[in-house]
Every structure is written in structure tokens, then in C-alpha cells.
């Protein structure tokens, strides 16, 4: 049986602690199921606050699948 074949139309709320910890692959997998949507809370203030931190840059690069700091310079 296909994953999500019997899933009712669904809305997923994703509220990560901070701005890491939810790989985009997880969101992509959810959205590959028919009749699903994803609502993600996005705390941009915290991203701006920790943008210079190497750990934060690594998390942002994973989340957006790009070099975030390079995009902002």
C-alpha cells in the first residue's frame, strides 16, 4: 500500500524549536503525500540574531539547502 493512501486531507503544523532540527527532506516527504499542506512557523528575528554563529549557519544551510550567509552578503 502506498504511504498516505488512506490519509484524509491533512494540514501539518511544524513548529521547530529554533530554526534547525527539521530537515527539508521531512517537509518534502510530507508534501509528497496527496492532499497535504504544511504550515511552518518561522522566527526570522532569531535567525538575524544568530546569523554569525557557525552552528546557526550550518542549521540554516541544511534548512534552506544553500549557503545562507553568502546570500546575505
C-alpha positions in Angstrom: 0.0 0.0 0.0 1.2 3.5 -0.8 2.1 5.7 2.1 -0.7 8.2 2.8 -3.2 6.3 0.5 -5.8 6.3 3.3 -4.9 9.7 4.8 -7.6 12.3 5.0 -6.8 15.7 3.7 -4.3 17.0 6.3 -2.6 20.2 7.5 0.7 19.7 9.3 1.8 22.4 11.7 5.6 22.4 12.1 6.9 24.5 15.0 10.6 23.8 15.3 12.5 24.7 18.4 14.8 27.4 17.0 15.4 27.3 13.3 17.0 23.9 12.9 16.1 20.3 13.6 13.5 19.9 10.8 15.4 18.8 7.7 13.7 20.0 4.5 13.6 16.3 3.4 10.9 15.7 6.1 8.8 18.6 4.7 9.3 17.3 1.2 8.2 13.8 2.2 5.0 15.2 3.9 4.2 17.3 0.8 4.7 14.3 -1.5 1.5 12.8 0.1 -1.6 13.8 -1.9 -4.0 16.3 -0.1 -1.4 17.5 2.4 -0.2 21.0 3.3 2.4 22.2 5.7 2.3 25.4 7.9 5.7 26.2 9.3 6.3 28.8 12.0 9.4 30.8 11.0 11.1 33.0 13.6 13.2 35.4 11.5 14.2 37.5 14.5 16.2 34.6 15.9 17.8 33.9 12.5 19.0 37.5 12.4 20.2 37.4 16.0 22.4 34.3 15.5 23.3 34.6 11.8 27.0 35.0 12.5 27.2 31.8 14.6 28.8 28.9 12.7 26.3 26.4 14.3 23.4 28.6 13.2 24.8 28.9 9.7 25.1 25.1 9.5 21.4 24.7 10.6 20.2 27.4 8.1 22.2 25.8 5.3 20.6 22.5 6.0 17.1 24.1 6.2 17.4 26.1 3.0 19.8 23.8 1.2 22.0 26.8 0.3 24.8 28.9 1.8 22.6 31.4 3.7 25.4 33.7 4.9 26.7 34.0 1.4 23.3 35.0 0.1 23.1 37.8 2.6 26.5 39.4 2.0 
